[in-house]
Amino acid sequence: MSNRIMRAALSAALTCGALAMAVPAVAALGGVPTPPPAGAVSSPGNAVVHAASGVAGATSFTVTQTTYANGTVVREYVSAAGAVFGIAWNGPFMPNLSVLLGTYFTQYDSARVAQRAAAPGRGPLNVELPGLVVHSGGHMGAFSGQAYLPQSLPIGVTADDIQ
């Protein structure tokens, strides 16, 4: 191989490596907002919502809304510190909860399996663990839900604010 080809190959490899490191890691509930998947339209930090007015010490948070290519809308509620404390979704398809729940997915999935084993069939799913709450329901073509970390809700913010 000539030196020019070897240098070009090395340059391409280094460029690819640098680009791979620049891609944000996928995080979710309890972490940073998830990067939008291919084909999705995102409006990061599109709204600053102030927690219940008149509440001493109430903090603000942002809502990042992403519309997936399949029409499902996911809203991530991000604290002033940059951590996702809540997620809500609605649309014709369920979002990938393993991505959105991140490290909390295993807890959710275990509780979901136990709940379905105790009460087989379809219907809404309400997982309420000490550190994680997930409500999910709907039917083909119309799914909705919310997930949040009760211990991470900013002062003055309630579960009703995550919609």
N, C-alpha and C positions, 0 to 999 in steps of 0.2 A: 504494500500500500504506500502511496506517495505521502510525503509530509503534509501536503495541502489537504488531502482527503482525511488524514488522521486528525489534523487541526480542526477541520470542519465537523467531523464526527464528535470530537471532544467538546467543541463549542456548542453543538446541538444538545449533547448530553447535559452539559452544565446549565444551559438555558432551560431545558425540561425540568431539571432538578430544582432550579430556582422558582420556576412557575409552580411546581408541585408544592413547594414550601409556602408559597404565597396564598394558596387556596385556604380559606378559613376552615377550621375543624368544625364538624357538625356537632353542635351542642343543642340543648333544648331546655326543658323545664329545669330550673335551678342553675342554668348556665347562660350563655349568650344566645341571642336569637338565631334560629336556623337560617342558613342561606337558602334563598328560594330555589326550588328545583328547576330544571330546564323547562322552558315554556311558560313559567309562572310570571305574573306581574306583581311586583311588591312595591309597597309604599312605606318604607321604613320610617318610623317615628312620625307618621303623618298626623298624629293628634297628641297633644299634651293634655292630659286629663287631670284635673285637680281633685284629689280625694275630698270626701264629704266636707263641704264648706262649713266653717264654724267649729271644726274639730281641732283642738289644740294639737300642734305637732303634725298635722296632716301633711303628707308629702305628695309630690306629683309623680306621674309615671307616663310612659309613652306606650302607644299601641302601634305595633307593626302589623299591617294587614297584607296578606299575600293571597292572590287569586290564582289558583292552580289552573293549568291548561284544561283540566276536566271540569272546571266550574266550581270546585269546592273553594270556599274562602276560609282561611285560617288567620286568626288574630292572636298575636303574642303580646302579652302584657309585661312590660319591662320596667323594673324599678329604676330609681335615679342612679343606683349603683351599677346598672347595666345587666342585672340578672333577671331572667324570665321567671315570674312568679305565677303566671297563669296563662292558659291557652284556651281559646274557644274556636269552634268550627261549625260550619253548616254548608250543605251543598249536596249534590247528587251522589257523591262518593265519599267514603270514609277516608280521612287522611292516614298516612302511615304513622300510627301511634308509636311504633318502636323508635322512630326518628324524633317525633315531637316530645315524647316523654323521656327520652334519653336514658339516663341511669335509673330512672324510676319505673321504666317499663317492666322490669322483672317483677317488682312488687305488684304492679297493676295486673300483669298477666296471671300471676299465681292467685290473686284474689278473684280475678275473672273466672278462672277455671274452677275454683272452689264454689263460687256463686252459681255457675251454670250446672255443676254437679249436684248441688243441693236443690236447685229449681230448674230442671231441664226445660228447654224451649226457647222461644224468642221473647223479646221484650227489652225494655230499657235496662241498662246496666248502671248500677250505682255502687261504686267502690268508695268506701269511706274508711280510710286507714288513718292512724294518728298523724302521719306526715304527708299524706297524699289523698286527694279527693278527685275522683273522675266520675262524671255523669255522661252517659252516652246513650243515644237512642235514635229512633227514626225507622225508616223503611227504605226499600230500594228507590233511589232517586231523591230522597230527602232525609239526610242524616244531619244530626247536630249533637253538640256536646261541649263540655268544658272540663278542664283539669286545672288544679291549682295546688299550691303548697300552702296550707293554712298558716304555718309558722313563718312564712315569708311575705305574707300580705303586708303592704305598707300601712302605716298608721292611718286609720280612717277609711281604708278600703275593705269592702266585704266581698263575699262570694258573688253577690248580686251584681257587682260591678264588672264581673268577667262574663261577657256575653258576646 
